[in-house]
Amino acid sequence: MVAEHDIDEAQSGLLDALTNLPAQCSVLLVSNEVGQGIVPVNKMARDFRDHAGRLHQQVAAVVPHVWFVTAGLPQKLK
């Protein structure tokens, strides 16, 4: 974001790659959940939180399994 890259293009590239993987290919994505805390004062931090949240939703829509892990305790979401 600081370098002013096209966030939407990068997200589309990741989603395209995930949807076009061979069936026998396994991928594990790990990301921080940044939307459950306080709302950041800084605009860029708020924008990052919003971009990350949208990306998490988009990835969850195209992958077969989604897990949320808190303090080492896994919760199957999908």
All heavy atoms as a GROMACS GRO file, in nm:
protein
  593
    1MET      N    1   0.082  -0.118   0.000
    1MET     CA    2   0.000   0.000   0.000
    1MET      C    3   0.086   0.125   0.000
    1MET      O    4   0.051   0.222  -0.067
    1MET     CB    5  -0.092   0.000   0.122
    1MET     CG    6  -0.203  -0.105   0.114
    1MET     SD    7  -0.305  -0.120   0.262
    1MET     CE    8  -0.373   0.043   0.275
    2VAL      N    9   0.196   0.122   0.072
    2VAL     CA   10   0.286   0.237   0.076
    2VAL      C   11   0.343   0.263  -0.062
    2VAL      O   12   0.356   0.378  -0.104
    2VAL     CB   13   0.399   0.216   0.179
    2VAL    CG1   14   0.501   0.326   0.173
    2VAL    CG2   15   0.341   0.207   0.320
    3ALA      N   16   0.373   0.155  -0.135
    3ALA     CA   17   0.430   0.169  -0.269
    3ALA      C   18   0.321   0.193  -0.374
    3ALA      O   19   0.351   0.199  -0.493
    3ALA     CB   20   0.509   0.043  -0.304
    4GLU      N   21   0.197   0.204  -0.331
    4GLU     CA   22   0.083   0.233  -0.419
    4GLU      C   23   0.063   0.128  -0.529
    4GLU      O   24   0.030   0.161  -0.642
    4GLU     CB   25   0.093   0.374  -0.476
    4GLU     CG   26   0.092   0.480  -0.368
    4GLU     CD   27   0.098   0.622  -0.423
    4GLU    OE1   28   0.091   0.642  -0.544
    4GLU    OE2   29   0.110   0.714  -0.339
    5HIS      N   30   0.084   0.002  -0.492
    5HIS     CA   31   0.055  -0.108  -0.584
    5HIS      C   32  -0.096  -0.121  -0.597
    5HIS      O   33  -0.172  -0.078  -0.510
    5HIS     CB   34   0.114  -0.239  -0.533
    5HIS     CG   35   0.263  -0.242  -0.537
    5HIS    ND1   36   0.333  -0.292  -0.643
    5HIS    CD2   37   0.355  -0.198  -0.449
    5HIS    CE1   38   0.462  -0.281  -0.620
    5HIS    NE2   39   0.478  -0.223  -0.503
    6ASP      N   40  -0.141  -0.184  -0.704
    6ASP     CA   41  -0.283  -0.205  -0.728
    6ASP      C   42  -0.330  -0.324  -0.643
    6ASP      O   43  -0.306  -0.439  -0.678
    6ASP     CB   44  -0.308  -0.230  -0.877
    6ASP     CG   45  -0.454  -0.236  -0.912
    6ASP    OD1   46  -0.538  -0.268  -0.824
    6ASP    OD2   47  -0.487  -0.208  -1.029
    7ILE      N   48  -0.397  -0.294  -0.534
    7ILE     CA   49  -0.442  -0.397  -0.440
    7ILE      C   50  -0.541  -0.491  -0.507
    7ILE      O   51  -0.534  -0.613  -0.493
    7ILE     CB   52  -0.507  -0.333  -0.315
    7ILE    CG1   53  -0.412  -0.237  -0.248
    7ILE    CG2   54  -0.558  -0.440  -0.220
    7ILE    CD1   55  -0.309  -0.294  -0.159
    8ASP      N   56  -0.637  -0.436  -0.580
    8ASP     CA   57  -0.739  -0.518  -0.646
    8ASP      C   58  -0.676  -0.614  -0.746
    8ASP      O   59  -0.716  -0.731  -0.755
    8ASP     CB   60  -0.843  -0.431  -0.715
    8ASP     CG   61  -0.927  -0.351  -0.616
    8ASP    OD1   62  -0.947  -0.399  -0.502
    8ASP    OD2   63  -0.971  -0.240  -0.652
    9GLU      N   64  -0.576  -0.569  -0.819
    9GLU     CA   65  -0.508  -0.655  -0.916
    9GLU      C   66  -0.434  -0.769  -0.846
    9GLU      O   67  -0.439  -0.885  -0.889
    9GLU     CB   68  -0.409  -0.573  -0.999
    9GLU     CG   69  -0.336  -0.653  -1.106
    9GLU     CD   70  -0.238  -0.568  -1.184
    9GLU    OE1   71  -0.267  -0.450  -1.209
    9GLU    OE2   72  -0.132  -0.623  -1.221
   10ALA      N   73  -0.368  -0.737  -0.736
   10ALA     CA   74  -0.296  -0.839  -0.660
   10ALA      C   75  -0.393  -0.942  -0.602
   10ALA      O   76  -0.366  -1.063  -0.606
   10ALA     CB   77  -0.214  -0.775  -0.549
   11GLN      N   78  -0.506  -0.896  -0.550
   11GLN     CA   79  -0.606  -0.987  -0.496
   11GLN      C   80  -0.661  -1.077  -0.606
   11GLN      O   81  -0.677  -1.197  -0.586
   11GLN     CB   82  -0.718  -0.910  -0.427
   11GLN     CG   83  -0.675  -0.847  -0.298
   11GLN     CD   84  -0.787  -0.771  -0.228
   11GLN    OE1   85  -0.891  -0.743  -0.286
   11GLN    NE2   86  -0.764  -0.735  -0.104
   12SER      N   87  -0.691  -1.019  -0.721
   12SER     CA   88  -0.742  -1.098  -0.834
   12SER      C   89  -0.642  -1.204  -0.877
   12SER      O   90  -0.681  -1.317  -0.908
   12SER     CB   91  -0.775  -1.007  -0.952
   12SER     OG   92  -0.883  -0.924  -0.922
   13GLY      N   93  -0.514  -1.168  -0.878
   13GLY     CA   94  -0.411  -1.265  -0.915
   13GLY      C   95  -0.406  -1.382  -0.820
   13GLY      O   96  -0.395  -1.498  -0.863
   14LEU      N   97  -0.416  -1.355  -0.691
   14LEU     CA   98  -0.416  -1.463  -0.592
   14LEU      C   99  -0.540  -1.550  -0.609
   14LEU      O  100  -0.530  -1.673  -0.609
   14LEU     CB  101  -0.411  -1.407  -0.450
   14LEU     CG  102  -0.423  -1.510  -0.338
   14LEU    CD1  103  -0.310  -1.612  -0.343
   14LEU    CD2  104  -0.428  -1.441  -0.202
   15LEU      N  105  -0.656  -1.489  -0.623
   15LEU     CA  106  -0.780  -1.566  -0.639
   15LEU      C  107  -0.777  -1.650  -0.766
   15LEU      O  108  -0.821  -1.766  -0.766
   15LEU     CB  109  -0.900  -1.473  -0.637
   15LEU     CG  110  -0.923  -1.401  -0.503
   15LEU    CD1  111  -1.028  -1.293  -0.518
   15LEU    CD2  112  -0.959  -1.499  -0.394
   16ASP      N  113  -0.725  -1.594  -0.875
   16ASP     CA  114  -0.712  -1.671  -1.000
   16ASP      C  115  -0.620  -1.790  -0.980
   16ASP      O  116  -0.650  -1.901  -1.027
   16ASP     CB  117  -0.660  -1.583  -1.113
   16ASP     CG  118  -0.762  -1.482  -1.163
   16ASP    OD1  119  -0.882  -1.500  -1.135
   16ASP    OD2  120  -0.720  -1.386  -1.230
   17ALA      N  121  -0.508  -1.768  -0.913
   17ALA     CA  122  -0.414  -1.878  -0.888
   17ALA      C  123  -0.479  -1.988  -0.805
   17ALA      O  124  -0.462  -2.107  -0.834
   17ALA     CB  125  -0.288  -1.825  -0.819
   18LEU      N  126  -0.555  -1.950  -0.703
   18LEU     CA  127  -0.618  -2.050  -0.617
   18LEU      C  128  -0.726  -2.129  -0.692
   18LEU      O  129  -0.740  -2.249  -0.671
   18LEU     CB  130  -0.681  -1.983  -0.495
   18LEU     CG  131  -0.584  -1.927  -0.392
   18LEU    CD1  132  -0.658  -1.849  -0.285
   18LEU    CD2  133  -0.501  -2.038  -0.330
   19THR      N  134  -0.801  -2.062  -0.777
   19THR     CA  135  -0.909  -2.131  -0.847
   19THR      C  136  -0.858  -2.216  -0.963
   19THR      O  137  -0.930  -2.304  -1.010
   19THR     CB  138  -1.015  -2.031  -0.900
   19THR    OG1  139  -0.951  -1.935  -0.984
   19THR    CG2  140  -1.086  -1.962  -0.786
   20ASN      N  141  -0.734  -2.195  -1.007
   20ASN     CA  142  -0.679  -2.271  -1.119
   20ASN      C  143  -0.574  -2.372  -1.079
   20ASN      O  144  -0.500  -2.422  -1.165
   20ASN     CB  145  -0.623  -2.174  -1.224
   20ASN     CG  146  -0.733  -2.094  -1.290
   20ASN    OD1  147  -0.833  -2.149  -1.334
   20ASN    ND2  148  -0.717  -1.962  -1.294
   21LEU      N  149  -0.566  -2.405  -0.951
   21LEU     CA  150  -0.470  -2.506  -0.906
   21LEU      C  151  -0.514  -2.645  -0.950
   21LEU      O  152  -0.634  -2.674  -0.954
   21LEU     CB  153  -0.460  -2.505  -0.753
   21LEU     CG  154  -0.388  -2.388  -0.690
   21LEU    CD1  155  -0.406  -2.391  -0.538
   21LEU    CD2  156  -0.241  -2.389  -0.725
   22PRO      N  157  -0.419  -2.732  -0.981
   22PRO     CA  158  -0.455  -2.870  -1.010
   22PRO      C  159  -0.522  -2.934  -0.887
   22PRO      O  160  -0.492  -2.898  -0.773
   22PRO     CB  161  -0.321  -2.938  -1.038
   22PRO     CG  162  -0.226  -2.827  -1.068
   22PRO     CD  163  -0.277  -2.706  -0.994
   23ALA      N  164  -0.611  -3.028  -0.910
   23ALA     CA  165  -0.687  -3.090  -0.801
   23ALA      C  166  -0.598  -3.155  -0.696
   23ALA      O  167  -0.631  -3.155  -0.578
   23ALA     CB  168  -0.785  -3.192  -0.858
   24GLN      N  169  -0.485  -3.210  -0.737
   24GLN     CA  170  -0.397  -3.280  -0.643
   24GLN      C  171  -0.304  -3.185  -0.567
   24GLN      O  172  -0.228  -3.228  -0.482
   24GLN     CB  173  -0.315  -3.388  -0.715
   24GLN     CG  174  -0.208  -3.335  -0.809
   24GLN     CD  175  -0.259  -3.301  -0.948
   24GLN    OE1  176  -0.379  -3.291  -0.972
   24GLN    NE2  177  -0.168  -3.280  -1.041
   25CYS      N  178  -0.312  -3.058  -0.594
   25CYS     CA  179  -0.224  -2.960  -0.530
   25CYS      C  180  -0.283  -2.913  -0.397
   25CYS      O  181  -0.401  -2.880  -0.388
   25CYS     CB  182  -0.207  -2.840  -0.623
   25CYS     SG  183  -0.090  -2.718  -0.560
   26SER      N  184  -0.200  -2.912  -0.294
   26SER     CA  185  -0.243  -2.863  -0.162
   26SER      C  186  -0.174  -2.731  -0.132
   26SER      O  187  -0.053  -2.718  -0.154
   26SER     CB  188  -0.206  -2.963  -0.053
   26SER     OG  189  -0.279  -3.082  -0.070
   27VAL      N  190  -0.249  -2.637  -0.082
   27VAL     CA  191  -0.195  -2.506  -0.045
   27VAL      C  192  -0.246  -2.472   0.094
   27VAL      O  193  -0.363  -2.494   0.125
   27VAL     CB  194  -0.240  -2.396  -0.145
   27VAL    CG1  195  -0.195  -2.259  -0.098
   27VAL    CG2  196  -0.186  -2.426  -0.283
   28LEU      N  197  -0.158  -2.420   0.177
   28LEU     CA  198  -0.197  -2.375   0.310
   28LEU      C  199  -0.167  -2.226   0.319
   28LEU      O  200  -0.053  -2.184   0.302
   28LEU     CB  201  -0.117  -2.450   0.417
   28LEU     CG  202  -0.142  -2.408   0.561
   28LEU    CD1  203  -0.285  -2.440   0.603
   28LEU    CD2  204  -0.042  -2.476   0.652
   29LEU      N  205  -0.270  -2.147   0.341
   29LEU     CA  206  -0.255  -2.003   0.357
   29LEU      C  207  -0.274  -1.968   0.503
   29LEU      O  208  -0.367  -2.018   0.567
   29LEU     CB  209  -0.358  -1.927   0.273
   29LEU     CG  210  -0.355  -1.948   0.123
   29LEU    CD1  211  -0.473  -1.878   0.057
   29LEU    CD2  212  -0.225  -1.895   0.066
   30VAL      N  213  -0.189  -1.884   0.556
   30VAL     CA  214  -0.199  -1.840   0.695
   30VAL      C  215  -0.203  -1.688   0.695
   30VAL      O  216  -0.123  -1.623   0.629
   30VAL     CB  217  -0.078  -1.888   0.779
   30VAL    CG1  218  -0.088  -1.838   0.922
   30VAL    CG2  219  -0.068  -2.040   0.775
   31SER      N  220  -0.298  -1.632   0.768
   31SER     CA  221  -0.312  -1.487   0.772
   31SER      C  222  -0.357  -1.445   0.911
   31SER      O  223  -0.422  -1.521   0.982
   31SER     CB  224  -0.414  -1.442   0.668
   31SER     OG  225  -0.428  -1.301   0.671
   32ASN      N  226  -0.323  -1.324   0.946
   32ASN     CA  227  -0.369  -1.267   1.073
   32ASN      C  228  -0.511  -1.214   1.057
   32ASN      O  229  -0.545  -1.157   0.954
   32ASN     CB  230  -0.280  -1.152   1.118
   32ASN     CG  231  -0.143  -1.197   1.158
   32ASN    OD1  232  -0.122  -1.313   1.189
   32ASN    ND2  233  -0.049  -1.106   1.159
   33GLU      N  234  -0.591  -1.228   1.161
   33GLU     CA  235  -0.723  -1.166   1.165
   33GLU      C  236  -0.703  -1.027   1.224
   33GLU      O  237  -0.660  -1.013   1.337
   33GLU     CB  238  -0.818  -1.249   1.252
   33GLU     CG  239  -0.951  -1.183   1.277
   33GLU     CD  240  -1.022  -1.139   1.150
   33GLU    OE1  241  -1.051  -1.224   1.064
   33GLU    OE2  242  -1.047  -1.019   1.138
   34VAL      N  243  -0.730  -0.926   1.144
   34VAL     CA  244  -0.706  -0.789   1.190
   34VAL      C  245  -0.834  -0.709   1.213
   34VAL      O  246  -0.829  -0.594   1.252
   34VAL     CB  247  -0.615  -0.712   1.090
   34VAL    CG1  248  -0.477  -0.774   1.087
   34VAL    CG2  249  -0.676  -0.707   0.952
   35GLY      N  250  -0.949  -0.773   1.192
   35GLY     CA  251  -1.074  -0.699   1.203
   35GLY      C  252  -1.148  -0.716   1.333
   35GLY      O  253  -1.258  -0.665   1.349
   36GLN      N  254  -1.091  -0.787   1.430
   36GLN     CA  255  -1.164  -0.812   1.554
   36GLN      C  256  -1.119  -0.722   1.668
   36GLN      O  257  -1.169  -0.736   1.780
   36GLN     CB  258  -1.150  -0.958   1.595
   36GLN     CG  259  -1.222  -1.051   1.500
   36GLN     CD  260  -1.224  -1.193   1.550
   36GLN    OE1  261  -1.129  -1.240   1.613
   36GLN    NE2  262  -1.332  -1.262   1.523
   37GLY      N  263  -1.028  -0.633   1.641
   37GLY     CA  264  -0.980  -0.543   1.745
   37GLY      C  265  -1.046  -0.406   1.735
   37GLY      O  266  -1.151  -0.389   1.673
   38ILE      N  267  -0.981  -0.311   1.794
   38ILE     CA  268  -1.032  -0.175   1.788
   38ILE      C  269  -1.011  -0.117   1.649
   38ILE      O  270  -0.925  -0.163   1.574
   38ILE     CB  271  -0.964  -0.086   1.895
   38ILE    CG1  272  -0.814  -0.079   1.871
   38ILE    CG2  273  -0.995  -0.135   2.035
   38ILE    CD1  274  -0.743   0.021   1.958
   39VAL      N  275  -1.088  -0.017   1.614
   39VAL     CA  276  -1.073   0.049   1.485
   39VAL      C  277  -0.950   0.139   1.491
   39VAL      O  278  -0.939   0.224   1.579
   39VAL     CB  279  -1.198   0.134   1.450
   39VAL    CG1  280  -1.178   0.209   1.321
   39VAL    CG2  281  -1.320   0.044   1.443
   40PRO      N  282  -0.854   0.118   1.399
   40PRO     CA  283  -0.732   0.200   1.403
   40PRO      C  284  -0.762   0.348   1.377
   40PRO      O  285  -0.852   0.383   1.302
   40PRO     CB  286  -0.648   0.143   1.288
   40PRO     CG  287  -0.705   0.009   1.258
   40PRO     CD  288  -0.849   0.016   1.294
   41VAL      N  289  -0.682   0.432   1.440
   41VAL     CA  290  -0.695   0.577   1.421
   41VAL      C  291  -0.640   0.616   1.284
   41VAL      O  292  -0.695   0.702   1.216
   41VAL     CB  293  -0.620   0.652   1.533
   41VAL    CG1  294  -0.622   0.801   1.510
   41VAL    CG2  295  -0.681   0.618   1.668
   42ASN      N  296  -0.532   0.551   1.244
   42ASN     CA  297  -0.460   0.581   1.120
   42ASN      C  298  -0.539   0.533   0.999
   42ASN      O  299  -0.583   0.418   0.992
   42ASN     CB  300  -0.324   0.511   1.130
   42ASN     CG  301  -0.239   0.518   1.009
   42ASN    OD1  302  -0.285   0.492   0.898
   42ASN    ND2  303  -0.114   0.552   1.027
   43LYS      N  304  -0.558   0.619   0.898
   43LYS     CA  305  -0.634   0.583   0.779
   43LYS      C  306  -0.575   0.464   0.705
   43LYS      O  307  -0.647   0.374   0.663
   43LYS     CB  308  -0.647   0.701   0.683
   43LYS     CG  309  -0.727   0.664   0.557
   43LYS     CD  310  -0.744   0.779   0.462
   43LYS     CE  311  -0.814   0.748   0.333
   43LYS     NZ  312  -0.854   0.615   0.299
   44MET      N  313  -0.442   0.461   0.689
   44MET     CA  314  -0.381   0.350   0.617
   44MET      C  315  -0.404   0.219   0.692
   44MET      O  316  -0.431   0.115   0.630
   44MET     CB  317  -0.232   0.370   0.594
   44MET     CG  318  -0.171   0.256   0.513
   44MET     SD  319   0.002   0.276   0.475
   44MET     CE  320  -0.008   0.398   0.347
   45ALA      N  321  -0.398   0.222   0.823
   45ALA     CA  322  -0.423   0.101   0.901
   45ALA      C  323  -0.568   0.055   0.885
   45ALA      O  324  -0.595  -0.065   0.874
   45ALA     CB  325  -0.391   0.125   1.048
   46ARG      N  326  -0.662   0.148   0.882
   46ARG     CA  327  -0.803   0.112   0.858
   46ARG      C  328  -0.820   0.054   0.718
   46ARG      O  329  -0.891  -0.046   0.700
   46ARG     CB  330  -0.894   0.234   0.874
   46ARG     CG  331  -0.913   0.279   1.017
   46ARG     CD  332  -1.025   0.381   1.030
   46ARG     NE  333  -1.014   0.494   0.940
   46ARG     CZ  334  -0.946   0.606   0.964
   46ARG    NH1  335  -0.880   0.620   1.079
   46ARG    NH2  336  -0.943   0.704   0.876
   47ASP      N  337  -0.756   0.115   0.620
   47ASP     CA  338  -0.764   0.064   0.483
   47ASP      C  339  -0.706  -0.077   0.474
   47ASP      O  340  -0.763  -0.165   0.409
   47ASP     CB  341  -0.692   0.157   0.385
   47ASP     CG  342  -0.763   0.289   0.364
   47ASP    OD1  343  -0.883   0.301   0.403
   47ASP    OD2  344  -0.700   0.382   0.309
   48PHE      N  345  -0.592  -0.100   0.541
   48PHE     CA  346  -0.532  -0.233   0.541
   48PHE      C  347  -0.627  -0.334   0.602
   48PHE      O  348  -0.648  -0.443   0.548
   48PHE     CB  349  -0.399  -0.233   0.619
   48PHE     CG  350  -0.343  -0.372   0.636
   48PHE    CD1  351  -0.272  -0.431   0.533
   48PHE    CD2  352  -0.363  -0.443   0.753
   48PHE    CE1  353  -0.223  -0.560   0.546
   48PHE    CE2  354  -0.315  -0.572   0.767
   48PHE     CZ  355  -0.244  -0.630   0.664
   49ARG      N  356  -0.687  -0.299   0.715
   49ARG     CA  357  -0.782  -0.388   0.782
   49ARG      C  358  -0.897  -0.422   0.688
   49ARG      O  359  -0.937  -0.538   0.676
   49ARG     CB  360  -0.835  -0.320   0.908
   49ARG     CG  361  -0.937  -0.402   0.984
   49ARG     CD  362  -1.024  -0.317   1.072
   49ARG     NE  363  -1.091  -0.216   0.990
   49ARG     CZ  364  -1.161  -0.117   1.039
   49ARG    NH1  365  -1.172  -0.102   1.168
   49ARG    NH2  366  -1.221  -0.030   0.960
   50ASP      N  367  -0.948  -0.323   0.617
   50ASP     CA  368  -1.060  -0.346   0.524
   50ASP      C  369  -1.018  -0.432   0.406
   50ASP      O  370  -1.091  -0.524   0.367
   50ASP     CB  371  -1.116  -0.212   0.476
   50ASP     CG  372  -1.181  -0.132   0.587
   50ASP    OD1  373  -1.210  -0.189   0.695
   50ASP    OD2  374  -1.203  -0.011   0.566
   51HIS      N  375  -0.901  -0.406   0.348
   51HIS     CA  376  -0.851  -0.487   0.236
   51HIS      C  377  -0.832  -0.632   0.281
   51HIS      O  378  -0.870  -0.725   0.209
   51HIS     CB  379  -0.719  -0.433   0.182
   51HIS     CG  380  -0.731  -0.309   0.100
   51HIS    ND1  381  -0.810  -0.300  -0.014
   51HIS    CD2  382  -0.674  -0.186   0.114
   51HIS    CE1  383  -0.801  -0.178  -0.065
   51HIS    NE2  384  -0.719  -0.107   0.012
   52ALA      N  385  -0.771  -0.650   0.397
   52ALA     CA  386  -0.746  -0.786   0.448
   52ALA      C  387  -0.878  -0.859   0.471
   52ALA      O  388  -0.892  -0.977   0.436
   52ALA     CB  389  -0.664  -0.780   0.577
   53GLY      N  390  -0.975  -0.791   0.528
   53GLY     CA  391  -1.105  -0.855   0.552
   53GLY      C  392  -1.174  -0.898   0.425
   53GLY      O  393  -1.229  -1.009   0.416
   54ARG      N  394  -1.171  -0.811   0.324
   54ARG     CA  395  -1.231  -0.847   0.195
   54ARG      C  396  -1.157  -0.965   0.131
   54ARG      O  397  -1.220  -1.056   0.076
   54ARG     CB  398  -1.234  -0.728   0.101
   54ARG     CG  399  -1.347  -0.631   0.131
   54ARG     CD  400  -1.362  -0.525   0.022
   54ARG     NE  401  -1.247  -0.436   0.015
   54ARG     CZ  402  -1.233  -0.326   0.089
   54ARG    NH1  403  -1.324  -0.294   0.178
   54ARG    NH2  404  -1.126  -0.250   0.075
   55LEU      N  405  -1.024  -0.962   0.138
   55LEU     CA  406  -0.946  -1.072   0.080
   55LEU      C  407  -0.978  -1.203   0.152
   55LEU      O  408  -0.995  -1.307   0.088
   55LEU     CB  409  -0.796  -1.043   0.087
   55LEU     CG  410  -0.706  -1.153   0.030
   55LEU    CD1  411  -0.737  -1.178  -0.117
   55LEU    CD2  412  -0.560  -1.116   0.050
   56HIS      N  413  -0.987  -1.200   0.284
   56HIS     CA  414  -1.020  -1.322   0.359
   56HIS      C  415  -1.155  -1.378   0.312
   56HIS      O  416  -1.170  -1.499   0.292
   56HIS     CB  417  -1.026  -1.294   0.509
   56HIS     CG  418  -0.893  -1.266   0.569
   56HIS    ND1  419  -0.877  -1.197   0.686
   56HIS    CD2  420  -0.767  -1.298   0.530
   56HIS    CE1  421  -0.750  -1.187   0.717
   56HIS    NE2  422  -0.681  -1.248   0.622
   57GLN      N  423  -1.253  -1.291   0.293
   57GLN     CA  424  -1.385  -1.336   0.247
   57GLN      C  425  -1.378  -1.395   0.107
   57GLN      O  426  -1.439  -1.499   0.079
   57GLN     CB  427  -1.483  -1.220   0.249
   57GLN     CG  428  -1.517  -1.171   0.387
   57GLN     CD  429  -1.603  -1.045   0.384
   57GLN    OE1  430  -1.667  -1.015   0.284
   57GLN    NE2  431  -1.605  -0.972   0.493
   58GLN      N  432  -1.302  -1.331   0.019
   58GLN     CA  433  -1.291  -1.378  -0.119
   58GLN      C  434  -1.218  -1.512  -0.126
   58GLN      O  435  -1.258  -1.601  -0.201
   58GLN     CB  436  -1.221  -1.274  -0.206
   58GLN     CG  437  -1.303  -1.148  -0.224
   58GLN     CD  438  -1.223  -1.034  -0.286
   58GLN    OE1  439  -1.100  -1.032  -0.283
   58GLN    NE2  440  -1.294  -0.937  -0.342
   59VAL      N  441  -1.111  -1.526  -0.048
   59VAL     CA  442  -1.038  -1.653  -0.045
   59VAL      C  443  -1.128  -1.762   0.012
   59VAL      O  444  -1.136  -1.872  -0.043
   59VAL     CB  445  -0.907  -1.640   0.036
   59VAL    CG1  446  -0.847  -1.777   0.064
   59VAL    CG2  447  -0.806  -1.553  -0.039
   60ALA      N  448  -1.199  -1.733   0.120
   60ALA     CA  449  -1.287  -1.833   0.181
   60ALA      C  450  -1.393  -1.882   0.083
   60ALA      O  451  -1.434  -1.998   0.089
   60ALA     CB  452  -1.352  -1.775   0.306
   61ALA      N  453  -1.435  -1.797  -0.008
   61ALA     CA  454  -1.537  -1.834  -0.106
   61ALA      C  455  -1.487  -1.934  -0.210
   61ALA      O  456  -1.567  -2.010  -0.265
   61ALA     CB  457  -1.592  -1.709  -0.175
   62VAL      N  458  -1.356  -1.937  -0.237
   62VAL     CA  459  -1.305  -2.022  -0.345
   62VAL      C  460  -1.225  -2.143  -0.297
   62VAL      O  461  -1.184  -2.225  -0.379
   62VAL     CB  462  -1.220  -1.941  -0.446
   62VAL    CG1  463  -1.303  -1.831  -0.511
   62VAL    CG2  464  -1.094  -1.886  -0.383
   63VAL      N  465  -1.203  -2.156  -0.167
   63VAL     CA  466  -1.128  -2.270  -0.117
   63VAL      C  467  -1.222  -2.370  -0.049
   63VAL      O  468  -1.330  -2.333  -0.004
   63VAL     CB  469  -1.016  -2.226  -0.019
   63VAL    CG1  470  -0.917  -2.135  -0.088
   63VAL    CG2  471  -1.073  -2.160   0.105
   64PRO      N  472  -1.182  -2.497  -0.043
   64PRO     CA  473  -1.273  -2.598   0.014
   64PRO      C  474  -1.282  -2.598   0.167
   64PRO      O  475  -1.383  -2.641   0.223
   64PRO     CB  476  -1.217  -2.730  -0.038
   64PRO     CG  477  -1.073  -2.703  -0.064
   64PRO     CD  478  -1.065  -2.558  -0.104
   65HIS      N  479  -1.177  -2.552   0.234
   65HIS     CA  480  -1.176  -2.558   0.381
   65HIS      C  481  -1.123  -2.427   0.438
   65HIS      O  482  -1.028  -2.369   0.385
   65HIS     CB  483  -1.086  -2.671   0.430
   65HIS     CG  484  -1.120  -2.804   0.372
   65HIS    ND1  485  -1.233  -2.875   0.408
   65HIS    CD2  486  -1.059  -2.879   0.278
   65HIS    CE1  487  -1.239  -2.987   0.340
   65HIS    NE2  488  -1.134  -2.992   0.259
   66VAL      N  489  -1.183  -2.384   0.548
   66VAL     CA  490  -1.138  -2.264   0.619
   66VAL      C  491  -1.138  -2.296   0.768
   66VAL      O  492  -1.238  -2.345   0.822
   66VAL     CB  493  -1.231  -2.143   0.592
   66VAL    CG1  494  -1.186  -2.022   0.672
   66VAL    CG2  495  -1.236  -2.111   0.445
   67TRP      N  496  -1.026  -2.268   0.832
   67TRP     CA  497  -1.012  -2.288   0.976
   67TRP      C  498  -0.974  -2.157   1.042
   67TRP      O  499  -0.896  -2.079   0.987
   67TRP     CB  500  -0.903  -2.392   1.006
   67TRP     CG  501  -0.941  -2.531   0.964
   67TRP    CD1  502  -0.933  -2.585   0.839
   67TRP    CD2  503  -0.995  -2.631   1.047
   67TRP    NE1  504  -0.978  -2.713   0.839
   67TRP    CE2  505  -1.017  -2.745   0.966
   67TRP    CE3  506  -1.027  -2.637   1.182
   67TRP    CZ2  507  -1.069  -2.862   1.017
   67TRP    CZ3  508  -1.079  -2.756   1.232
   67TRP    CH2  509  -1.100  -2.866   1.150
   68PHE      N  510  -1.026  -2.133   1.159
   68PHE     CA  511  -0.991  -2.016   1.239
   68PHE      C  512  -0.926  -2.071   1.366
   68PHE      O  513  -0.986  -2.152   1.436
   68PHE     CB  514  -1.117  -1.935   1.273
   68PHE     CG  515  -1.088  -1.804   1.339
   68PHE    CD1  516  -1.044  -1.696   1.265
   68PHE    CD2  517  -1.106  -1.789   1.476
   68PHE    CE1  518  -1.018  -1.574   1.325
   68PHE    CE2  519  -1.079  -1.668   1.537
   68PHE     CZ  520  -1.036  -1.560   1.461
   69VAL      N  521  -0.803  -2.030   1.392
   69VAL     CA  522  -0.730  -2.082   1.508
   69VAL      C  523  -0.706  -1.969   1.607
   69VAL      O  524  -0.649  -1.866   1.572
   69VAL     CB  525  -0.596  -2.145   1.465
   69VAL    CG1  526  -0.522  -2.200   1.586
   69VAL    CG2  527  -0.619  -2.254   1.361
   70THR      N  528  -0.751  -1.990   1.729
   70THR     CA  529  -0.731  -1.894   1.837
   70THR      C  530  -0.661  -1.966   1.952
   70THR      O  531  -0.712  -2.068   2.000
   70THR     CB  532  -0.866  -1.838   1.886
   70THR    OG1  533  -0.938  -1.784   1.776
   70THR    CG2  534  -0.846  -1.732   1.992
   71ALA      N  535  -0.547  -1.914   1.993
   71ALA     CA  536  -0.472  -1.973   2.104
   71ALA      C  537  -0.448  -2.122   2.083
   71ALA      O  538  -0.455  -2.201   2.177
   71ALA     CB  539  -0.544  -1.947   2.237
   72GLY      N  540  -0.423  -2.161   1.959
   72GLY     CA  541  -0.396  -2.300   1.927
   72GLY      C  542  -0.518  -2.389   1.918
   72GLY      O  543  -0.506  -2.509   1.898
   73LEU      N  544  -0.636  -2.331   1.930
   73LEU     CA  545  -0.760  -2.409   1.923
   73LEU      C  546  -0.826  -2.388   1.786
   73LEU      O  547  -0.873  -2.279   1.757
   73LEU     CB  548  -0.857  -2.366   2.034
   73LEU     CG  549  -0.802  -2.379   2.177
   73LEU    CD1  550  -0.898  -2.315   2.275
   73LEU    CD2  551  -0.779  -2.526   2.210
   74PRO      N  552  -0.828  -2.493   1.702
   74PRO     CA  553  -0.884  -2.478   1.568
   74PRO      C  554  -1.037  -2.484   1.569
   74PRO      O  555  -1.097  -2.562   1.642
   74PRO     CB  556  -0.826  -2.597   1.493
   74PRO     CG  557  -0.802  -2.700   1.599
   74PRO     CD  558  -0.769  -2.624   1.725
   75GLN      N  559  -1.097  -2.399   1.488
   75GLN     CA  560  -1.241  -2.398   1.467
   75GLN      C  561  -1.266  -2.410   1.318
   75GLN      O  562  -1.222  -2.323   1.242
   75GLN     CB  563  -1.302  -2.269   1.519
   75GLN     CG  564  -1.276  -2.240   1.664
   75GLN     CD  565  -1.316  -2.098   1.699
   75GLN    OE1  566  -1.426  -2.054   1.668
   75GLN    NE2  567  -1.225  -2.026   1.763
   76LYS      N  568  -1.336  -2.514   1.276
   76LYS     CA  569  -1.364  -2.531   1.134
   76LYS      C  570  -1.480  -2.439   1.097
   76LYS      O  571  -1.590  -2.449   1.153
   76LYS     CB  572  -1.400  -2.676   1.102
   76LYS     CG  573  -1.417  -2.699   0.953
   76LYS     CD  574  -1.437  -2.844   0.920
   76LYS     CE  575  -1.444  -2.860   0.769
   76LYS     NZ  576  -1.455  -2.999   0.730
   77LEU      N  577  -1.455  -2.347   1.002
   77LEU     CA  578  -1.558  -2.256   0.956
   77LEU      C  579  -1.625  -2.308   0.830
   77LEU      O  580  -1.741  -2.281   0.803
   77LEU     CB  581  -1.499  -2.117   0.930
   77LEU     CG  582  -1.430  -2.049   1.049
   77LEU    CD1  583  -1.376  -1.914   1.008
   77LEU    CD2  584  -1.524  -2.038   1.167
   78LYS      N  585  -1.548  -2.379   0.750
   78LYS     CA  586  -1.600  -2.431   0.622
   78LYS      C  587  -1.529  -2.561   0.589
   78LYS      O  588  -1.412  -2.576   0.603
   78LYS     CB  589  -1.576  -2.326   0.513
   78LYS     CG  590  -1.615  -2.369   0.374
   78LYS     CD  591  -1.586  -2.257   0.275
   78LYS     CE  592  -1.611  -2.302   0.135
   78LYS     NZ  593  -1.571  -2.204   0.037
   0.00000   0.00000   0.00000
